[in-house]
Amino acid sequence: MQRFDYVIVGAGSAGCVLANRLSENGKYSVCLLEAGPADRYPWIHIPIGYGKTMFHKTYNWGFQTEAEAHLNGRRIYQPRGRTLGGSSSINGLIYIRGQARDYDEWAALGNPGWSWEKCLPYFKKLEHNDLPDAPTRGRQGALWASSINVRHPLVDAFIEASRLNGVPLTRDFNDGTQEGVGYYQLTTRRGFRCSTSVAYLRPARKRRNLTVKTGAQVMRILFQERRARGVLYRHHDRDVEIQADREVCLCAGAIQSPQLLQLSGVGGAGLLRQHGIDLVHDLPGVGENFQDHLQVRLMYEVSEPITTNDELRSLSGKMKMGLQWLWNRSGPLALGINMGGMFCRSLPQENATPDTQFHFATLSADHAAGQVHPFSGCTYSVCQLRPEARGHVRIAGNDAFAAPLIQANYLSTDFDQRSTVAAVKFARRVAQSEPLARYMKREFRPGDAVRSDDEILDFCRDHASTIFHPSGTAKMGPAADPMAVVDDALRVHGLRNLRVVDCSIMPTLISGNTNVPTVMIAEKASDLILEEARSVP
């Protein structure tokens, strides 16, 4: 049996960071296990390649929720990265931290080390920002925050129309306040995607104390009484045990970290006994507290042929895009999908900080990464930032290779419904305001026939989908919280030598995209792990 000090399960947004930091001083041996292949697929590294990986059978787990009662029984696609870099290798590249209030709420829930003040140093540490120096920015980190320096008339019109509707202009959504409208920053570096595999793992691969295994799907955690002693994984049709002398670190994400805990005998006793799994530790919060952002996409036909639809529909347009990228790493291929963003309050009487995020894209399609429409089009999507709905992730049996059952319960509360309808109405108000209105030839979806609140809600039930931010299923909290899975050092309650380090530990969902907060969690966790290692020779 191979032995390492640390075994990391999952080479995604968190796992690549841990692999780098835990191997950095050369004192500890580290093994990083990834079920998927290496990130050699070219479209992973070209920002607009998001459209090529969204449904890729090799690089995407392609999960589905169960039928969602409040979305008219629809099952919602849940893409998750299955390669080095994980979802940071296939996501939409938006660089967002969330609001200061998000982290202060974590602290108020019994996690004092996770306030905005305590997390900010790690956000700065990880960040390589091209904006000027400021108290909340980092300039020397591994993960790039690149500004969009080209301007598009549609995005400029969206920004100005939003400003005239009371939303302030901003260049920086990441100072903790978040409110404003402007161009997003992206996790790109000189026209390429800057995944955590590129930013963190690639510089560490040459270290002799770091072993990276791809095509290695972990089947369960191995325990000696209540101490995690290693993992069992499958590699090339062979089952392999590997020993962790110090810790096993789960970084498999909000869907697969709880799945793996349950398969290993850690979770609600009733669920595990139902599937014939020997109970190691009764921890009922495992897989519960599932949270996600639901996205509603409004689409418009544009009055001028200035959209990415127009470029993608012609051979000359595609050639132009390709040449721009090859010549100086510019153009649509270097920018991904969404250029413009806004954070504002759709229900200002009920929320003191932004409650809605808006993405503005200069293309339109029936679904994310779908074939663009045969007209000049743009997409204007909204999502409620702090949904009340809570769902779960639960194993369907004892087969480690079977997908778990995911129930999100989208739009299951009155508040979530009101917030989403209000967001759609505000988006429409902006679209009907100059200078954006002059470009909006017609509202393709939902269309003029959808007017009342009830009609808007029905449209959302029929068409809304996830914006890919599953979180919360291994909730961080004190031992007094019966649904907490990990403590504020991310150690699994009631067990030894086992941590969870990914977005599943979020007690509440971050107000925005979850990739950068997950990198922050891993940076902070690395310090917690190394500090503990220094005290235990």
Number of C-alpha atoms within 10 A of each C-alpha: 7 10 16 21 19 25 27 28 29 31 34 31 34 37 32 29 28 31 27 25 21 22 22 15 10 13 10 16 21 28 24 25 24 28 22 22 16 18 20 10 14 9 18 25 21 22 27 24 24 23 20 16 22 22 19 15 10 14 26 21 20 17 17 17 18 17 16 19 16 17 22 13 12 18 18 20 16 21 24 29 26 28 29 33 29 31 26 28 32 29 26 25 28 24 24 24 25 24 21 21 16 21 28 19 17 23 19 11 16 17 19 15 16 22 18 20 12 15 19 21 16 20 25 18 18 25 21 20 22 15 15 8 10 9 8 12 23 25 19 14 17 20 26 26 28 22 20 16 9 10 10 14 14 23 21 16 20 26 27 21 22 27 17 13 13 10 19 17 16 17 13 20 23 19 17 17 15 23 23 22 26 25 25 25 27 25 31 25 19 12 22 22 30 27 31 30 27 22 22 25 25 13 12 21 16 10 14 11 19 22 18 18 17 18 18 24 21 23 21 19 24 20 18 10 11 14 16 22 22 29 21 17 23 15 15 9 9 8 13 16 16 18 21 24 16 21 24 27 27 24 30 32 32 28 27 22 27 30 28 25 24 33 26 23 24 27 26 19 18 11 19 23 12 11 15 12 17 14 19 21 19 17 23 17 23 29 33 24 25 28 29 28 27 23 22 26 25 23 24 24 23 24 16 15 13 18 22 21 22 20 19 20 16 11 10 11 15 17 13 16 21 17 15 16 19 14 10 11 19 19 19 22 22 27 28 24 26 23 23 23 25 27 26 23 22 23 18 11 7 10 11 9 18 22 24 25 26 24 21 25 22 25 26 29 17 14 12 17 17 13 14 20 17 13 18 23 30 29 22 24 22 28 28 28 25 20 24 19 19 19 18 23 24 25 23 17 19 16 12 19 10 11 18 23 19 24 22 27 22 26 25 18 14 11 13 19 23 16 23 29 25 20 25 25 17 20 18 15 14 21 23 16 18 16 20 21 19 15 22 22 14 15 18 17 17 19 13 9 9 14 11 11 15 12 14 20 21 17 18 24 21 15 19 25 23 19 22 19 21 23 27 33 33 33 30 30 26 17 16 8 14 11 20 25 33 26 21 21 20 23 21 23 18 17 17 18 19 26 25 32 34 32 32 33 29 28 26 24 28 27 27 27 23 25 27 26 24 27 29 25 25 27 23 22 25 20 16 14 20 15 11 12 13 8 7 8 5
